[in-house]
Structure formats: structure tokens, C-alpha cells
Amino acid sequence: MADDSAVQRDLAIQNLSSEELSDFIRSLITMMRSGGIESLDMAYGQLSVSLRSKTETVQPSFTGNGSSDASGAQFAAPSPAIEDEAIHVVSAPMIGTFYVAPAPNEPAFVQIGDRVEEGQTIGIIEAMKIMNEIAADRAGTIVEVIAGNAQAVEYGSPLVVLKPDDQ
């Protein structure tokens, strides 16, 4: 009977939609943040997940406007504006490709100098063929757009810098 339950478990994992899997991984990330966990490795049937907080990993060296990993994917480099305490960085909540506009021939969601409200879309990250709107997590004025259009980003990559209204 143990084999039957393992087969059922594996079938359940295979039948998860991309959205359900994405929600599951987001919940793991939330648990890591709230519990101060720096790394998490999990295996369940055919599913294997490894998560690392950005504070645990070795700081990558950046060249030019970005850095690349072994696969050659370009990642956003931190901006000097991030050092300022009177600003807020909106970071990528997932790995994927960042887009500044809803479509190639459409205007960008935000530009430098734009005022945004909390919850307003500032870009899109495509992950697993799903377009995920990325929203500002507080109101403010855009100081810098760090991630370029169609640029690969990883969890925690800075996307935009804004000066919050409360400062």
C-alpha cells in the first residue's frame, strides 16, 4: 500500500498548476522571511525546492549594468541609489524575466519621476509562462528603474527605487 500512496502523491504534484506551484513557493518564502530562515531544501516525490535568502549567499560581483550566472542569464546590478536611507527598493518576489511594459509597443508602467500608489503595477515578471504583475508595496515617487526590459531577475533583485511619501 505504501507504493500506492507514493504514486498518488507524485500524481498530485504533477497535476499542480503553475499558479498553485507558484503560490506554494511564495508561501515557503513568506515562512522563511517571518521565521528568519536563511536556507530551505525540500524534496517531496519528484518535486525538489532549494531556497536561499539573499543575506546568506555570497555577494556576486557585478560588471557593467548587470551580472551573469553560469547559464549566461543577466541579473540586475544594485544601484548606488540603494545606499540612501530615504528611499525604498521594490524587489523581485520571484525568478523570471522582468518587463517594464504590458506589451512591446506599449508605454512603460512607470518612469522616473512618476508617483505611484501602493498596489499600482510597476512591471511584470514572466515565470513559467505566466505573466505576474508586480505592484509597488508602498506609495511614493519613482527615483530609478533598475531592471531593464526583458531582463532576467532572481528573487530579491532590485526592480525600482522609490522615495516613499512618508519621508
N, C-alpha and C positions, 0 to 999 in steps of 0.2 A: 504493500500500500504506500510505502514511503516514496516509491518511484512515481506513482500516480500523482501524489501531491506536488512533487518536484516538476512534473510535466505541466500540471495545471498552473503552477506559479510561473514557469517560464512562458507559457502561453499568455498569461495575464500581462506580463512585462512586454511581450512582443505586440500586444494589442493596445498598448498605451498610445494615445495620440501624441503628436509633437507638443501640443499645448499642455496636456496632462504631464508629460515628462518635464517640460519647461517649468510648470508650476511646482512640481516636486523638487526640482533642483533649486528653485528660488526659495522654497521653504527650508531646504538644507542650509542655504546661505544665510537666511534670516536667523536660524538657530545658531549658526556659527558666530554671527555678529553678537547676538544677545548673550551668548554663553562665553564669549572671549576665546573661542576655539580657533587655533591657528591653522590646523590641518584636519582633513577628514578623508579617509579612504573607506569606501564601502563597496561590497560586492553582494549582489542578490541575483542568483541564477545567472543569466547571460549579461546582466547589467552591471557595469563597474563604473564607479564615480570616484574621482580624486579631486578634492578641492583644497586650495591653499589660500590663506589670507595674504593680502599684499604686503603685510608687515613681516611675514615670515620669509618670503622669498628674497634671494639676493637681488639687489638693485641692478637692473640691466644697464648696460652702457648705451647711451643714445648718440646717434650721429645724425647730423642734419635735422630734418623735420620729423624723423621717426627712427625706429629701430626695427630690426627684423629678427625673427627667431630662426631656428634651423630649417623650417619649411620655406623661408623667404617671405612670409607674411609680414606686412608692415604694421607696426603698432605706434600709437600716438606717443609723442615725447612730452614730458611735463614742461610747462611753460614757466618762465620767470615770474609771471603774474601770480602764480600759485603761492609764492612765498608771502604775499601780502595777507595780513590777518583780516583786513576789512572786506575780503572777497569770499565767495563760496564757489566750489567746484562741483559741477554736476558730472558724476562719473557713470561709466557704463555698468549696468546691472547684469550684463551677460557678455558672452563672447559672440562675435558676429561681425558683420560689415555695417559700418555707420553711413547713413545717408543724410545729407543736410536738407533735402527737399523731398516732397512726396513722389515726384517723377522727374526724369531727366530735364524736361523743358519747363519746369515749374520753378517759381522763386523759392529761395531757402526759407525754412521755417522761421529762423531767427538770424539777425545780423548784428554786428557790433553797434551798440547804442540803442537797440530795441529794448523796450520794457516788457517783461514777461510776468505773467501771473502764475501762482502756484498751480500746477496741474496742466499748464499750457505745453503743447508739444514743441520740443526743441530739435527733434530729429527722429530718425528711425534706425533701428538695428535689425538687420535681417539675420535670423538664426534658424537653421534647419528649414529653410524655405518659407519661414513665417516672418512677416513684417511686424515688428514690435515698436509701437510708438513710445518714445522716451520723453517723459514730461519733466518740467522744472519742478524741483521739490521745494522751492520757495520763490516768492516774488522778488524781482529785482531788475537790474539793468545789465544787459549783456556787455561784458568787458572784452571778452575774447572768445572766438570759436577755435578750439584747439584741434579737434579731429577734422580731418579733411573728408571731402565727399568720397564715398566708396572706399573708405579706409578701414582695414581690419582693426578691430579693437578687442581687448580682452577685459575680463571682469576687473573693474576698478580703474580702467583707463579714463583719464580726464577728457570730457567731451566739450564742455563750455565752461567759461568762468563768468560769474555774475556778481555784481555788487548788490547785496540784499537791501531791501527797502529799509530794514530796521537799523542800518548802520550809516 
